[in-house]
Amino acid sequence: MHEAVKEAIGLCKTLLRNGYDAYVINAPLQQHLLKKSQRPAVDIACEPDVPLLKLFPKAYTEPEKRILAKLEESGILFRFYPIEIAEGAHPELSLLRVTPSMAQLMDPQTRLQLRLTGFGSPAPSGEAYDGFEDFKSGCIRLTGLPDETLRHNYLLAIRALRFVANYDIPVEPNTWLAIVRASSRVLDYVALTDIMDEWRKVAAESLYRFVRLLYDAHILQGLIPEVAALSCIRQQRNEEGGEESVFEHTLNCVRHYPEEDFHYDWLGTMAMLFHDVGKLYTGEFFDGQWTFYQHHRVGAKVTRKILRRLHFNTEDIDLLCHLVSNHMRFHFMLTDRGIRRFKSLDEYPRLIAMARADLRARNGSYTSFNHNIKYLDRAETPEQMLEPLLNGNEIMTETSLAPGPQVGIIRGALLRAQIAGDVTDRQSAIDFVKAYAKKSVG
């Protein structure tokens, strides 16, 4: 920190101790200007009714200018500017950022870089990195004064969050504050199509970070309030107990989905973002537990509404709604018939990946999941090859045999006959077992 800025901070503390507000105006910019200045000078903002001449006997006034007073100490010039305190003033006027004195010290190139005015501002180059400092600094930083830079293009807020998510590097604190302050203006002035163009450039594996950033910056609340509202809903994490918000669970699902064979599946990862949105509408607390019956079907309808609002194309909307509507099917231990019905669904590999991500997110039991995975191959086998047309009891009834190994032998023979095509219906199965039993006895 420049020595002049340190001295200015000391003067501000003196004013604060005497009951008056004061601060160094835009310290980062003044620090930058001091490097080029031959005579160090620092601008300070304070309340207009401060008795500066009493507190600082060496101070003097210049009535013809807006400056309240000047003070020269240790070879440093301090200029005191008034803080805007009128009740009807714009809130941001309470924090001076650039004074006339500071503006005079800036060359035209610096003024353009800081984007202090729309006049003479450079035309957008069309490059994605226009408006950003070099990433070699190790963080995402907007050029110049972040608030001023954003005022020239609020889409840069979304783009900054995209860079943070994709490159997994932090956002510079002043840039982050500028984005949070501009969140409502981003939604007011940036077209949804432009926001979604940026969103589609977020890698599937980085989507959970991007959504978290949108939420923390208070942009998601205005963009997709149905998803943001899931932070207000609690659910049991797994059979062992513990609670979590549905929003946190959703983000964890979005994080886990691309981990195996779906690293680049952007649409599948987006389906995970919406898979539990129906819980906002179906949640009910009863007998000490949360229930969300039919949240998958309700969620599919809500997802369609959201995606239309976000200008997704029809094909993608249909795909995502299909995944949301069917994401619960693989969570239950399926019979052979259930496996066949499941495998007949479009995009069933994605539905399996969604079930896996859901289990990982909640650290749930894999018993049903592993059973279904094991039985997936059975769905390729014709149904008549899996079970004989007659069970053991029916075989004993038709053949008058007592319980024993002979019944199992006949049952196996019947199944082989079905596979070979020699037995095709129940009557032919009865005839077969009677003949086989008579032959075995004989």
N, C-alpha and C positions, 0 to 999 in steps of 0.2 A: 504494500500500500504506500502511495506517495506521501511524503512527510506533510505536504500541505493539506491533504485530505484528513490525516490524523489530527492536525491542529484544528481543522474545521469541526471534527467530531467532538473535540474538547470544548469548543465554544457552544455547540449544541447541548452538551451535557450541562453547561453552566445555565443556559436558558431553561432547560427542563427542571433543574433543581430550584429555579425561581418560579416555577409554576407555568411556564409558557411552552407551547409546542414548538419544536424545531427539528430540522433534519438537513442533511447534505443532499442537495438536489442531484438526482441521477448520478450517484457516485461512480458507477462503471464508466459512463461517458466522460465525466470530468477527469477521471484517471487517465483515460485515453488522450484527452486534449492537453493535459499537463505534460505529457511526453514531448509534445511539439511546441509548447509555450516557453518563451524566453523569460517571461515574468510570471511566476506562479500566482494564480488567482483561483479562488473557490467560491461558488455561489451557495448560499444557505437560505432556506425558507423558514419563516417564523410567523407568528401571529402579528397582524398589523398594528396592534396596540402595545407591543413590547417597548418598554422604556430603554431603548438600546443605548442612548447617550448616558443614562445613569449606570447601567450595568457595565458598559465599556466606555470609560471616559475619553479614550482616544478616538472613538468613532465620530463620524461627521456625516452630515446629510447633504443631499443634492436634490432640492425640491422639484427641479424641472424634469426629473426622471422617475421611473416607476420604482427605483431602488429605494428602500427605506433608509438605508445607511451604508456607509463603507467603513472598513477598519483595516489598518495596515499594522501588522505585527510580524517580526522576524523575517522581514522581506517578503511577506505573503499578503496579498490583497484579498480581503473577505467582503463579499457583497451580500447584503441581506434583502431578500425579496419577500413580499407578503404572501401568506397562504390564503386562498380563497375560502372564506368562512360563511358566505351568505347562504341562508337556508335554501333558497331557490336555485342555487348554482348546480351545474352538472357535477355528479359525484367525483369524476376523475379530475376536475379542476382543483380538488383539495390536495392533489399530489402533483406538484410542478415537475415536469420532466426535462424541459428545455427552456432556458431563459434567453432573452435577447443577447446578453453578453456571451453565452455559450455559442449561440448561432453565428455571431460575428467571427468567432475563432475557427469555425469549420469551413474548410474549402469545399467547393461544389461537389467534388467526388465523395467526400465524407457525408455530405448532406444526402446525396443520392443513395449511398450505401445504407445510411440509417433510415431512409425512406421517411423523412420528416415531412414531406409534402408531396402531393400528387403531381405538382408541376415539374416537368422534366424528368420524371421517374423513367427508368429504362423500361422499354417494352418487354413483356415476357418473352423469353427465348424459346419456350416450349419444352425445355429440358426439365426432367423430373427433379433435378437437384438445384434448380434456380430458386434462390431465396434461402439456401442453407449453407452454413459454413462447411469447410472440409471435414469429413468424418474422421480424419486422422487424429483429431483431438480426443477421440474416444467417447464422444457423446453426440447426440443429435441436437444441433443448435441452429436457430434461425439467425439470419444475418441481421446486423444492426440492432435496433431496439425491437425486440420480438413483438411487442404490441403494435408498433407502427407497421412492421412488416406484414403482420396478419391482416391489418386493416386494408392492405392493398390486394390481398388474396386469402380469404378465409379457408379455401381448400387446402392451404398449406398445413393447417392444423391436422386434418385427416392424413395428409401425406407424411407428416412428421411421425404420427402414431404408427403408420405403416412401416416406416423405416425402423422405428424402435422395435417393433414386433419381429420383422423379418431378420434384422441384423443382431437382435438380442443385445443391444447396447443401450445405456441409459439416456434419458432426455435431460438436457441441461435445465437446471431449476428455473431460471427466468423464462425459458421457452415454455416449460410446463405450466407455469403460472399464467402466462399469456394465453395458452390454449384453454385453460380452465375458465379464465375470465371471458374468453370469446365463445364459449360453448353455445350459448343461445344464438349468437350471431352466425355461427357456422350453420346452424339449422335454419336460420332465417334467410340466408343469402346464397348458400351453396345448393345447387340442384341435386336432387337425390340420385340422378343418373351419374353425376360426377363423383358423388360419395361412393356409390357402388362400383364404379370403375376402379377407384383406389382399393376398395375392399377386395375385389377379385384378384388383385395383385399380391395379396397377402398369402404366403404359402400355407398349405393345409396344416403343417406342423406348427405354424406360428399363430394360427387363428385364435387359440385360447388367450394368448398374450394380447392380441389386438382387441378382442372383445373386452378383456379386463381393463385395458387402457381407455376404451370408449366409455366404459362404466365409471371409472375413476375420474374421468374428465367431465362427467355429467352430459355426455353427448348421447350415449345409448338410451338414456331415460327419455329423450325426445325423439330419437330415431326409431327404436323398437321398445316402447314402454312395456309391452307384454312380457318381454324377456327380462328387462331390468326389474320388474315387479316381483320376479321369482325370488329376489333377495329377501323379501318379506315373508316367505313361506318356509316353514320348517318341516322336515321329514326325518324318520328314523333311518340312520345310515345303513344298518344291516341287522341281522338277527341277533347279534350280540348287544345291540343297543347303541346309544349315542345319537345325537341329533346334528343335523347340518342344514344349511339353507339350500333350497332347490337350485338357486343360482350357482352356488359354489359347486354343487354336484354336477350341474350342467357344464361348467367350465372344465372340471376334471374329466368329464366324458369327452369333451372336445379335444382335450390334451391327449387322451389315451387312444382315441380312434385311429389316428394315422400311424400308430407305432409299429405295426407288422407289415402287412402287404398292401396297405392303403396310404402310403406316404404322400402321394400326390393327389389323393381323392378329395378335391375341394368341395364338391357337392355333397359327398357323404359326410364330411366333417361339418358342413353347414346343417345337414339333417340332424346331427347330434346337438347342435345349438338349439334347435326347435323341438327336440323329441319330448321334452317334459313341459312345454309351454301350456299344455292343456291342464296342468295341475293348478294353474291360477284360477281356472273356472270350475274345477271339479273337487277342489280340496274341501274336506269336511273333518272336523275334529269331533270324534265320538268315542266315549268310553276310554278316554286317556290316550287315544291313538289317532294319527292322521290317516285318512283314506283318500284315494284319488281314483275312484272307479271310472273306467272308460276315458281316462285322460288321453289315451293314445288316439281315440277316434275324435274327441273334441279338439285335441291338439292339431290334428291334420286339417280340420276346418279353419282353425285360427291361423295356422301356418299359411294356408292359401290366401287368406285375407292380407297377412303381413307381406307375403312375397309379391302380391299384386301391387301393394302400396310401394314396394321397393323397386318396381319395374323389372322383375325377373321375367324371362320369356316363358311361354306356356309350357314348353317341354320340361324345363327345369322345375317349374312349379309342380307339375304332375309327378315328377320323380321324387322330389322332396316330401310331398304330401303322402305319397305311397310309402316311403320309408318311415315317416312318423307314424302313420296309421298302423303299420305292421311291426313296429320295433319290439313289441312285447311277446310275439309268438314264440321266439326261441328261448324265453325265460322259463318255460314250464317243461317238465319231463314228458316228451311226446311219445305216443304209441307209433307203431309202424304206419298206421293210417295218417296220424298227425304229421309224421316226418314226410310222407308223400305229399300231403297238402302243402306243407311248408316249402318243400323243394320245388313245387310247381309255381311258387310265387316269383315274379320278376325281381331281379336284384337280390336274391336270397343270400349271396355271399356278403353283401353289404349289411344285411340284417344280422348276420352272424357276427360281423365285426362290431356292430352297434351293441349287441348283447355282451360281447367280450369287454368293450370299453366301459359299459355300465357296471359290470361286475368288478372291474379293476378300480373304477372310481369309488365304489363303496366298499371295496374289500369284501365282497360277498362270497357265498358258497358256490363252488363250481360243479356240484353234484349233478344237477339237471343239465347244465351246459355240456359237461363231459359225456353224459349219457347220450345226449342228442348228437354230438359230434361222432360218437362211436356208431350210432345207428344211421348216420347219413348215407353210408354206402348201401344199406339195406333198401333204400328207396329205389336203387337201380334194379333190384331183383323183383321180378313179377310177384304179385301178391300171393298167387297160388303156390309159389315155391317156398313161402315162408311158413305157412301153417297148413296142416292137412284139413280136408273138408270135414272130417269127423274127429272129435276129441276122444280121449281115453274112455270116458264114461259111455259115449255113444257106441264105440267099438265093442265094449263089453256087452251092451244091450243087444246089439245086432248079432253078435257071435255067441252069446251066452257063456263067455269066458269069465273065469274068476280073476280078480286082480293079481297081476304078476308080470314077469318080464316078457311073456308072450304078447301081452297087449302093446308094449313098447315096440316090439319087433314088427308087429302088424302096422302100427302107426308109422314107423319109418318106411316100411314098404309102400304104404299108401302115399306118402309124400313123394317118394321116388316115382311112383306111377303118375302122379299129377305132373311132375316136372317133365316126364317123358311124353305126356299128352295122352296116356292111355286112360286116365280118369279125368273127366271134365266137369262133372256135376255131382250133386249129392247122391242121386240114385245109383250112378255108376260106381261111386265110392262105397255104397252099401254092398253092392254086388261083389266088388273087389275084396272087401274085408271078409265077407262070408266065404268066398271061394278060397282066399288065402288061409283062413282059419281051418277050413275043412281039409285043405291040402296039408297043412302043418300037423293036424291031428292024425290024419291018415298016414 
